[in-house]
């Protein structure tokens, strides 16, 4: 039902945008076209496109949340505290991000004794959102100046991704900095969520591989997926 509502909304947005563009084209082709009026219409079209892009971003982000997997802690920091490594987070979430049309990028700015790491979550429709984290240079241990900057940037990227995508992690310590907690095993899935996942697999919006990576299925649930997807 939710997928149908999203599809209908997208169709309405496309129709609305096409209607406005059609009017703009007619005005532009007229020999008596009012330039001021045309500029206002173009501004309105831009606002409509921006609004539609933001709505698509929000809809796909909402749909993606239930498929984001937990991240196993493979890193070991100060005092042997476990933490989720950046490469493990990337490997875990990248297939899901790609499936729903998202990409994560970073901007880094160095100011005095602080490093600003900005995490940017971009969507295929053009809308993006970001969050910035100011961090002190991690000069703990025997790190030199370059390593101190690198350690803070690595931490900022991990923390920024977790904050942006609502990935819960634990209170570990890595190089003197608190690391968002990471989980240690796959989560289980309810029958209701499994029904939704099966529907998405059958429609091509999701895959069995992503389902197995994200969730720990019981023998009965695994058989159900196999049987229903094959229908």
Steps between C-alpha positions, in 0.01 A plus 500: 500500500783738591685426176185573299457833679861597426460402134180701466666800664791479256261488206315807630828689540614412146164608359510828691855575388419414137193728506700797627777439245242485221365843602853641518578371150186659356581834661863486383397430139260792488636809315338715769651307789534695824856439625412584861206262492716229345764541770237466774366186337850352482550582868173323579611197299826491694313510831276214385803291397671570832188405693455180301865407548472547877181292514668221302802518732280467808291218354802291395682566827195378692477186285873434536513514880369150563760349265810663649697216662674495832879538491729249669792638705828392343715797610700509820604832653647626824486247786383239246157661476301376200357737239348487152764582238422744218554236233262262680231769518546579131489134397185445706297798380623569145279238325191633678589863426546415133173308486302803624691760300720651771871583525715622790783750453712708738653846524791571734607840632792563734475798737773555759480204741170372359405286202149545357361190329179553303304192395278551194218259414394554137202353315461417132221760466744779587420576864770465766534552873807531716630505854831643626712392795788707650768278654826568682816353353558152641858529625474207740765230505803559278316655203677768300316809372381335178381186677312711754302668221437168325373333818253782565376495139448123514303531822296789362405303190385202708304714738352715221370198307347352814333829589368564149356150453395439862735204543519420872840411646660465852729710724840368399824695499724533195818701529357699790178584314159348581388275216130448427395156626491223242298184509639150489245291314226513242157605619194282476206601282129491577257321271342834406834647393586177320176529302602850393851381409364212289273741312798726427710204381224391263463854364876536447546773764701273730699176480523175694871562548437831679234336715738224609776752570276720714293248695529165673214291359359198673483176301126553456547860382775402255276232348214748477716746307617231260147372438328837460769661283482201265124545448 
